[in-house]
Structure formats: C-alpha cells, structure tokens
Amino acid sequence: MYLASMIRKELVAASAEPLILSLLSKGESYGYAIIQEVKARSGGKLQWTDGMLYPVLHRMERRGLLKSRWGESETGRKRKYYSIKKDGKTAMVKHHEQWSLIHSVLAGLKKEQYV
Amino acid sequence: MFNLEQSIAEWRQQMLASGIKSPVPLEELEIHLREEIARQMELGINERHAFEISAVQIGEAALLKNEFKKIETVRNMKKLIMILLALFCMVFGLSTLLPQLGQWSRTGVLRSPTFLAMGAIMVIMAGITVFYGLRTYRETRGRRLISLAIIAAGIFYVMPLILEFFQPDAHLNNWMFVIFLAGASVLFFGSCFNLNKRMPAQPAR
C-alpha cells in the first residue's frame, strides 16, 4: 500500500535538512546525486519532489550551513557541487541529538507496549 | 517526431513564464532534468517518455517558484533594512560632522580630528552601502519607503545651505562648503532616487 510504505510529506520535509547535512558531511555532492542517494538508502520510501531539493539547498547555503562551487563531471557535464561548512556540521550534530531523542522516546514507548 | 532539445527549451520557457527567472536555480533544474532523462534512457525508456517522467518528477513550476521566492523575500527584506539603516547612518554621520566643522570654522581649532574622520568614514561607507543595496534590491515592495527615506536624507544634506541664508556673518568658506554639500547631495541622492525608480523594471538576475 502506498500510504503504508511511503513516508509522509511532513516528515520528508522535516528530515530534508538533517539528511542533506549528513550526506554532505561524507564529502561534496550535487543535487541529483543527493536525491539518488536518499532514494537508494531509504529503499525508495523517502521520495522528494526532485525540484524541491534546490530551494532547500539554496536556503541552507544562505544560512551559512553549506557552500557551493560550479564544476564538471568526468563526462564534462556541468554541475553545482555543495559541501558542508563548519556551521553546517554544528547544525548536523544538533539534528542528530534531536532525532536520536525522538527515536529513543518512540523506542521506549514501543517497548512498554510489549511488557 | 519528438525533439528532446526543443522539449527542454519549452520546459525552460514554462519555468521562466512561471517566474523562476534567476539563472542559477533554473540552470540547476535543467542540469537535473538532463541527468534524470539520461538515467531513464539508460533503463531503456524512449526519449519522449524519459522527458515526460523527468519533467513530472522535477515538479510543477508554480510550486518551485513559491519555494525559491521564500528565499528571495527574506534576502530582500534584509536588504531593505540595510538600505534604510545606511541612509540613517548618512544622516547621523553628517549630524556629528556639522557641529565640529562649524566650530572649526568659527574658532580655527579642530577639537577632535579622530571623531571627525570617523564621521566622514561613516558617511562614505553608508553612501556606498546605499548605492550597492539599491543596485541589488529586487523587490517592488518597499520602493516607496526607500524613496521617502532618500528624500528625507537629501533634504537633511541641503538644510545647511538654507540655514546659511539666515546667518548674519556668513563666511565665504562656509558658503563654499554648504554649496558643495548641497550639490553633492543633489547628485548622490538624485542618482539614488532615479536608481530606485528604475531598478524594479529590470528583470531579476
């Protein structure tokens, strides 16, 4: 079922920033690759409207979390590469703390249901 | 016969028509579209369907425009505040300069050259900020407020010339200074006023 397997759009929107920061903390990347990696890692359950990624990236760049540069792929295709900045790393740590807290609360509540 | 390049050009036109005018977002979106088309075609889908699937996946133009506009609005609000603050600094800077210059002219003693230099630097820096801000401000909203602030600041710079007419013992040097100040003010604030009127008609870069 679509609704059972796909992640709700509100949660997709809320998770966009931590996911982008976490992906870019591994190294610089570009919009298309970011989307493909998120799709692959979530088994296709985390689906972004492709174009919506770019306003998010631009907003994060404006806030000083990311920086960008124009480059070329090995095939000569033009690409805009994004990389994480120091403030981005700090924001990522905060996101991880908050998402871990939510996860532990949920896990605790779930555990209690089976006791 | 399906023509991929023509379809991409039409898609680009749709995006432009919906209001995504800034070259960077549009270029990024087009690069993304081309990458997705290439991937779909590698999976064995024909050109026409690959384009159609990719265009749907990238999203509706109106939706994307709204998201990009949110960023632009915040940036332009900051710029509006910067312009108004810089105009205020120009007025404030001059208000610190004039009494000292007046005293220097009357007594021949300059009490605080550092303070005078700081005031002059503030006026120059604020002037550059106003000019730069107006050249890069992209919103139509707020233009009237900027125009009013420019007129107010311009009047403040012309005031010494008007007041000089009421000085019984006006010195030639004073006259030269206030005429220079009024002339420079008309030139600078006039250019700013003109720039503020003209800029909204230009497309966003």
HADDOCK unambig.tbl for C-alpha pairs under 7 A between the chains (distance, minus, plus):
assign (segid A and resid 32 and name CA) (segid B and resid 32 and name CA) 5.73 0.50 0.50
assign (segid A and resid 49 and name CA) (segid B and resid 57 and name CA) 5.97 0.50 0.50
assign (segid A and resid 49 and name CA) (segid B and resid 58 and name CA) 5.90 0.50 0.50
assign (segid A and resid 49 and name CA) (segid B and resid 59 and name CA) 5.85 0.50 0.50
assign (segid A and resid 50 and name CA) (segid B and resid 57 and name CA) 5.83 0.50 0.50
assign (segid A and resid 50 and name CA) (segid B and resid 58 and name CA) 4.47 0.50 0.50
assign (segid A and resid 50 and name CA) (segid B and resid 59 and name CA) 6.62 0.50 0.50
assign (segid A and resid 51 and name CA) (segid B and resid 29 and name CA) 6.53 0.50 0.50
assign (segid A and resid 51 and name CA) (segid B and resid 58 and name CA) 4.49 0.50 0.50
assign (segid A and resid 51 and name CA) (segid B and resid 59 and name CA) 5.66 0.50 0.50
assign (segid A and resid 51 and name CA) (segid B and resid 64 and name CA) 6.62 0.50 0.50
assign (segid A and resid 52 and name CA) (segid B and resid 64 and name CA) 6.25 0.50 0.50
assign (segid A and resid 55 and name CA) (segid B and resid 67 and name CA) 5.86 0.50 0.50
assign (segid A and resid 55 and name CA) (segid B and resid 68 and name CA) 5.29 0.50 0.50
assign (segid A and resid 59 and name CA) (segid B and resid 71 and name CA) 6.15 0.50 0.50
